Amino acid sequence: MRIIGIGSPFGADRLGWLVIDALQAAALPPGIELVHCRQPIELPGLLTGCRRAILVDALIGGHPPGSLHRLGYSEL
């Protein structure tokens, strides 16, 4: 499984990166890969070969903070 933090190192857009940084300090089970995604154009390549991925990103929308959304590959 790959966990991908989407964003940048600046401002509110850094949420995904902060999660990846925090997870790097944790004792995770084997087989989990942590990745920073700097630009949306990188995402298809980062998803290639993944059976499962968790994307962490800050979004503006009508959902409460911390909401989870389950998407299929075709929905991305």
C-alpha positions as CSV (number, residue, x, y, z in Angstrom):
1,M,0.0,0.0,0.0
2,R,1.2,3.5,-0.8
3,I,0.2,6.6,1.3
4,I,0.5,9.7,-0.8
5,G,0.5,13.2,0.8
6,I,-0.6,15.7,-1.8
7,G,0.4,19.4,-1.5
8,S,3.5,21.5,-1.0
9,P,5.7,22.6,1.9
10,F,3.8,25.9,2.2
11,G,0.7,27.2,4.0
12,A,-2.5,25.2,4.4
13,D,-1.6,23.1,1.3
14,R,1.0,21.3,3.4
15,L,-1.5,19.0,5.2
16,G,-0.7,16.0,3.1
17,W,3.0,16.5,3.6
18,L,2.6,16.9,7.4
19,V,0.8,13.6,7.6
20,I,3.5,11.8,5.6
21,D,6.2,13.4,7.9
22,A,4.3,12.2,11.0
23,L,3.9,8.7,9.6
24,Q,7.6,8.5,8.8
25,A,8.3,8.8,12.5
26,A,5.8,6.0,13.3
27,A,6.4,2.3,13.4
28,L,4.4,1.2,10.3
29,P,3.9,-2.4,9.2
30,P,6.1,-3.6,6.3
31,G,4.8,-3.0,2.8
32,I,3.6,0.6,3.4
33,E,5.3,3.2,1.3
34,L,5.1,6.9,2.1
35,V,5.4,9.5,-0.7
36,H,5.1,13.3,-1.0
37,C,3.3,14.4,-4.2
38,R,4.4,17.8,-5.2
39,Q,2.1,18.4,-8.2
40,P,-1.1,16.7,-9.3
41,I,0.5,15.7,-12.6
42,E,2.7,13.3,-10.6
43,L,-0.3,11.4,-9.2
44,P,-1.0,9.0,-12.1
45,G,2.7,7.8,-12.0
46,L,2.5,7.5,-8.2
47,L,-0.6,5.3,-8.5
48,T,0.9,3.0,-11.1
49,G,1.4,-0.5,-9.8
50,C,-0.6,0.2,-6.6
51,R,-3.4,-2.1,-5.6
52,R,-4.4,0.3,-2.8
53,A,-3.5,3.8,-2.1
54,I,-4.4,6.4,0.5
55,L,-4.4,10.0,-0.7
56,V,-4.1,12.7,1.9
57,D,-5.0,16.2,0.8
58,A,-6.7,19.3,2.0
59,L,-9.8,20.1,0.1
60,I,-12.3,22.9,0.1
61,G,-15.8,21.6,0.2
62,G,-19.0,21.1,2.1
63,H,-17.7,18.2,4.3
64,P,-16.5,18.5,7.9
65,P,-12.7,18.5,8.5
66,G,-11.3,15.0,8.6
67,S,-13.9,13.6,6.2
68,L,-12.9,10.4,4.4
69,H,-13.9,9.8,0.8
70,R,-13.5,6.4,-0.9
71,L,-12.9,6.6,-4.6
72,G,-12.3,4.1,-7.3
73,Y,-9.4,4.6,-9.7
74,S,-11.9,5.7,-12.5
75,E,-13.2,8.4,-10.2
76,L,-9.8,10.0,-9.8
